[in-house]
Amino acid sequence: MGIGLTLILAVVKGEIIQAKFWRFYWRLIELLTVSTYTVLIVLVILKKFN
């Protein structure tokens, strides 16, 4: 995932700034984690009612 983000930043921005990379990386990881947990919670709730 880090390699992909590095390539995207290099192509889109033309440069890779370490501070921006890490900030973007952690925000993306947080978003993916929260989304995954939300989906899992919804699935558990739906399973209880079925």
C-alpha atoms as a printed R data frame, in Angstrom:
   type eleno elety resid chain resno       x       y       z
1  ATOM     1    CA   MET     A     1   0.000   0.000   0.000
2  ATOM     2    CA   GLY     A     2   2.861   2.345   0.796
3  ATOM     3    CA   ILE     A     3   4.467   1.670  -2.570
4  ATOM     4    CA   GLY     A     4   1.195   2.425  -4.335
5  ATOM     5    CA   LEU     A     5   0.781   5.698  -2.457
6  ATOM     6    CA   THR     A     6   4.357   6.634  -3.263
7  ATOM     7    CA   LEU     A     7   3.776   6.054  -6.963
8  ATOM     8    CA   ILE     A     8   0.509   8.006  -6.926
9  ATOM     9    CA   LEU     A     9   2.124  10.971  -5.157
10 ATOM    10    CA   ALA     A    10   5.085  10.883  -7.537
11 ATOM    11    CA   VAL     A    11   2.874  10.833 -10.628
12 ATOM    12    CA   VAL     A    12   0.234  13.330  -9.469
13 ATOM    13    CA   LYS     A    13   2.373  15.831  -7.551
14 ATOM    14    CA   GLY     A    14   5.707  15.190  -9.209
15 ATOM    15    CA   GLU     A    15   7.435  14.971  -5.841
16 ATOM    16    CA   ILE     A    16   7.312  13.001  -2.635
17 ATOM    17    CA   ILE     A    17   7.463  14.943   0.606
18 ATOM    18    CA   GLN     A    18   7.930  12.623   3.557
19 ATOM    19    CA   ALA     A    19   5.719  14.550   5.995
20 ATOM    20    CA   LYS     A    20   2.822  14.723   3.532
21 ATOM    21    CA   PHE     A    21   3.250  11.058   2.629
22 ATOM    22    CA   TRP     A    22   3.014   9.891   6.230
23 ATOM    23    CA   ARG     A    23   0.053  12.156   6.985
24 ATOM    24    CA   PHE     A    24  -1.794  10.884   3.896
25 ATOM    25    CA   TYR     A    25  -0.827   7.277   4.636
26 ATOM    26    CA   TRP     A    26  -2.105   7.341   8.231
27 ATOM    27    CA   ARG     A    27  -5.322   9.084   7.242
28 ATOM    28    CA   LEU     A    28  -5.948   6.456   4.578
29 ATOM    29    CA   ILE     A    29  -5.207   3.622   7.011
30 ATOM    30    CA   GLU     A    30  -7.558   5.178   9.572
31 ATOM    31    CA   LEU     A    31 -10.314   5.564   6.986
32 ATOM    32    CA   LEU     A    32  -9.948   1.958   5.839
33 ATOM    33    CA   THR     A    33  -9.926   0.679   9.423
34 ATOM    34    CA   VAL     A    34 -13.013   2.626  10.459
35 ATOM    35    CA   SER     A    35 -14.840   1.557   7.293
36 ATOM    36    CA   THR     A    36 -13.970  -2.092   7.851
37 ATOM    37    CA   TYR     A    37 -15.105  -2.045  11.469
38 ATOM    38    CA   THR     A    38 -18.330  -0.287  10.541
39 ATOM    39    CA   VAL     A    39 -19.125  -2.904   7.904
40 ATOM    40    CA   LEU     A    40 -18.324  -5.708  10.341
41 ATOM    41    CA   ILE     A    41 -20.556  -4.227  13.038
42 ATOM    42    CA   VAL     A    42 -23.422  -3.824  10.574
43 ATOM    43    CA   LEU     A    43 -22.987  -7.430   9.435
44 ATOM    44    CA   VAL     A    44 -23.019  -8.704  13.027
45 ATOM    45    CA   ILE     A    45 -26.166  -6.701  13.794
46 ATOM    46    CA   LEU     A    46 -27.881  -7.982  10.651
47 ATOM    47    CA   LYS     A    47 -26.925 -11.561  11.508
48 ATOM    48    CA   LYS     A    48 -28.488 -11.223  14.977
49 ATOM    49    CA   PHE     A    49 -31.829 -10.198  13.475
50 ATOM    50    CA   ASN     A    50 -31.913 -12.956  10.842
